[in-house]
């Protein structure tokens, strides 16, 4: 996902959204009275590690006074104008009102954060679609309390996603928020945090907003400004359960919690991106659509750099099956080889390939890890570079299109050199789609 010119690569690390309240009656008492103070806080948050700044002009605490459209615009628009001009961090506007959203985007905001998940006004979705900006859609149970909270939140968010897609919002521009504290009991809030991973069934990035909320106060018996440790616990456990973004007041402290959690959960201590080449193949169903869908899954978890043309090829081994469409892509990722392998297998299963599928049988999707940087790896589950790479024209031909000078660390030869050795086989590899 691209937000304000910045690529967000889900799964590689947890992103930090810093809260900037310009409402005088914020529940946490952190409302800012002037644009100068908001800009100062924005700079401080950016320096402390915030990836996004979320600017809101209306308190969402229970029983708060509604704010008119004109008043909300007066509060947020000058602040967004100032911050967007001075702080190089993507900006979100926390509003469910279409008029405020439009003015905020005009002022320099890059995404919309709707606490009602389009239930108050679907025109917000139309604006997001027209402007091509991402949206955060939240499950809000204030008007529809539920007994069984996890299925209720999943149903609520599924409705929001369908509404967004119907309005023309791109699927990759949707982020989901379970809505901790919005129409839920403390027990339900704790259950939602514990069961956050169940929301992954919706196949969208997840935002977790627990910072200083009443569930922490009620659990620990603490006031709003004394809940940093409780927030840290929810953040760490939320990341372990699958949170992609955390929305917080205490940016520096929670960015440290997130980095430590990422080192444990995601298995990487460094921000260094690894260059990986993946091979994709499909010979069942709508083969072209299968390739596009797989690339969509890949782009949600890592940075998609290049993709080769699409080629039609004869099957290898078991020749009594349909022809394949094959493609190769270059990605950058922080996933370890083992985690990357687990991810590719998960994508294959999501697309209908059973775990115990025979090697030479037809499949909706086959994803091979061709290269993982310049590493040579061998384990019972994974061999890199791919052990049959040098004999496979249907891999070498598309790979040669995007990386002819890439050196195979196992043989020391370039892709172009390896391709020469199977040039006769390459004649049966027919290009049917262009390069990107």
Secondary structure, 3 states (H helix, E strand, C coil): CEECCEECCCCCCCEEEEEEECCCCCCCCCCCCCHHHHHHHHHHHHHHCCCEEEEECCCCCCCCCCCCHHHHHHHHHHHHHHHHHHCCCEEEEECCCHHHHHHHHHHCCCEEEECCCCCCCCHHHHHHHHHCCEEEEECCCCCCCCCCHHHHHHHHHHHHHHHHHHHCCCHHHEEEECCCCCCCCHHHHHHHHHCHHHHHHHCCEEEECCCCCHHHHHHHCCCHHHCHHHHHHHHHHHHHHCCCEEEECCHHHHHHHHHHHHHHHCCCCCCCCEEEEEEEEECCCCHHHHHHHHHHHHHHHCEEEEECCCEEECCCCCCCCCCEEEEEEEEEECCCHHHHHHHHHHHHHHCCCCCCCCCCCCCCCEEEEEEECCCCEECCCCEECCCCHHHCHHHHHHHHHHHCCCECCCCCCEHHHHHHCCHHHHCCCEECCCCC
